[in-house]
Amino acid sequence: MTVGKNLRFLGVVSTRAEASGALKAPGDAVLIERGRPRLFLLSCPCGCGEEFPINLDARAGPAWRLYGGARTALSLFPSVWRESGCESHFIIWRNRILLFGHYDEDIDSSPQVDATATLNDAVREQLPDVGLITFTEIAETLGEVPWDVLMVCRQLVRKGLAREGKGKQRGSFGRV
């Protein structure tokens, strides 16, 4: 994983033409909004120079979810994996772009973030005694950023307070 770079959020515009002219450097981003968030346009963080539109409107196909706003740290879920061009894989989490180099690298190789005791307790309360629940389901229930919940779940596993599924159940957690 490449050490995170800062996301440079340049504001909200109403058309792609307005957005395109604003992006100058890798990691520059604008939100295109027409009544609701439509696209998050990003100058690819790898430095290839391409502008990459990220759909935020589920009515237009598979969509990402943007957390935060113009005055708060932005996070985007799920990760972005470009299928063409540079084929970059990255996440946007708390105004940082974490760029991954290989499929086997994931958020665990990113700098650790200490969650509040309140979030730790809330996540722990959601973990089932029997079976597993995905970190995304926990995040949705709690109204939290999924990346934050994933980090809390993995910290709980390291402390011996939770367990994580294996293989296809990776990213699902339960109580120990």
C-alpha positions in Angstrom: 0.0 0.0 0.0 1.2 3.5 -0.8 1.2 5.8 2.2 -2.0 7.8 2.1 -2.2 11.1 0.4 -4.7 13.8 1.2 -7.9 14.2 -0.7 -8.3 17.8 -1.8 -12.0 18.4 -1.9 -12.7 21.5 -4.1 -16.4 21.8 -3.5 -19.8 21.2 -5.1 -20.8 21.9 -8.7 -23.8 21.1 -10.7 -22.3 19.9 -14.0 -19.5 17.6 -15.1 -18.1 20.4 -17.3 -17.7 22.7 -14.2 -16.1 19.8 -12.3 -13.6 18.8 -15.0 -12.0 22.2 -15.2 -11.3 22.3 -11.5 -9.2 19.2 -11.2 -5.5 19.9 -11.4 -3.6 17.4 -9.3 -3.9 13.7 -8.2 -6.4 13.5 -5.4 -8.4 16.6 -6.4 -12.1 16.0 -6.2 -15.4 17.7 -6.7 -19.0 16.6 -5.9 -21.5 16.9 -8.7 -24.9 17.5 -7.2 -28.2 18.2 -9.0 -30.9 17.9 -6.2 -28.9 15.0 -4.7 -25.3 13.8 -5.0 -24.8 12.3 -8.5 -21.0 11.9 -9.1 -17.8 12.2 -7.2 -15.3 13.3 -9.8 -11.7 12.5 -8.8 -8.4 13.1 -10.5 -6.9 9.6 -10.2 -4.7 9.4 -7.1 -2.1 7.3 -8.9 -1.0 10.3 -10.9 -2.0 8.9 -14.4 -3.9 12.2 -15.1 -7.3 10.6 -15.7 -10.4 12.0 -14.2 -12.4 9.2 -12.7 -16.2 9.6 -12.1 -17.6 7.6 -9.1 -21.3 7.1 -9.2 -23.2 8.1 -6.1 -26.7 7.7 -7.5 -28.1 4.2 -7.2 -30.8 5.0 -9.8 -27.9 5.1 -12.4 -26.4 1.7 -11.6 -24.0 0.4 -9.0 -23.2 3.3 -6.6 -20.8 4.2 -3.9 -21.8 5.9 -0.7 -20.2 9.2 0.3 -19.9 9.9 4.1 -19.3 13.3 5.4 -19.7 16.7 3.7 -18.0 19.9 2.6 -17.2 20.8 6.3 -16.3 17.3 7.6 -13.9 14.6 6.6 -15.0 12.6 3.6 -15.1 8.8 3.3 -16.2 6.7 0.3 -17.5 3.1 0.5 -16.7 0.6 -0.9 -13.2 0.8 -2.3 -12.6 1.9 -5.8 -11.0 -0.5 -8.2 -10.5 0.9 -11.7 -11.1 -1.8 -14.3 -9.4 0.1 -17.1 -6.6 2.6 -17.5 -4.2 2.4 -14.6 -6.3 -0.2 -12.8 -5.7 1.6 -9.4 -7.3 0.2 -6.2 -7.9 2.7 -3.4 -10.1 3.8 -0.6 -11.0 7.3 0.6 -11.2 7.4 4.3 -11.3 10.5 6.5 -9.9 12.8 3.7 -7.1 10.4 3.0 -6.6 8.3 -0.1 -5.0 4.9 0.5 -3.7 3.5 -2.7 -3.2 -0.3 -2.8 -0.7 -2.0 -5.1 -1.8 -5.7 -5.0 -5.0 -7.6 -4.4 -3.7 -9.1 -1.2 -3.1 -5.7 0.4 -6.0 -4.3 2.2 -7.0 -1.8 4.9 -5.1 -3.7 7.6 -1.9 -2.4 6.0 -3.0 1.2 6.5 -2.1 3.4 9.4 -4.2 2.3 12.4 -6.9 4.7 13.7 -7.9 4.6 17.3 -11.6 4.5 17.6 -13.5 6.1 20.5 -14.5 3.9 23.4 -18.1 4.7 22.4 -17.7 3.2 18.9 -15.8 0.2 20.3 -18.7 -0.5 22.7 -21.3 0.1 20.1 -19.7 -2.3 17.6 -19.1 -4.9 20.3 -22.8 -4.8 21.2 -23.7 -5.6 17.6 -21.5 -8.8 17.4 -23.6 -12.0 17.6 -22.7 -14.8 20.0 -23.6 -17.3 17.3 -22.9 -16.8 13.7 -21.3 -13.8 12.0 -22.4 -10.3 10.9 -20.6 -8.2 8.2 -18.9 -5.0 9.2 -21.1 -3.2 6.6 -24.3 -4.3 8.3 -22.9 -3.1 11.7 -21.9 0.2 10.1 -25.4 0.6 8.6 -27.1 -0.2 11.9 -24.9 2.3 13.8 -24.9 5.0 11.1 -21.1 4.9 11.0 -18.4 4.9 8.2 -17.8 1.2 7.3 -14.0 1.7 7.3 -14.1 2.8 10.9 -16.3 -0.2 11.9 -14.0 -2.6 10.0 -11.0 -1.2 11.9 -12.8 -1.5 15.3 -13.8 -5.1 14.4 -10.2 -6.1 13.5 -8.9 -4.4 16.7 -11.4 -6.4 18.7 -10.1 -9.6 17.0 -6.5 -8.7 17.9 -7.6 -8.2 21.5 -9.3 -11.6 21.6 -12.7 -10.1 22.0 -14.1 -11.0 18.6 -13.6 -13.5 15.8 -13.5 -13.0 12.0 -14.8 -15.4 9.4 -12.4 -17.1 7.0 -12.4 -17.2 3.2 -15.6 -15.8 1.8 -16.7 -14.9 5.3 -13.8 -12.5 5.8 -15.2 -9.2 6.8 -17.8 -10.9 9.0 -17.5 -10.9 12.7 -18.9 -12.5 15.9 -18.2 -12.5 19.6 -15.7 -14.7 21.2 
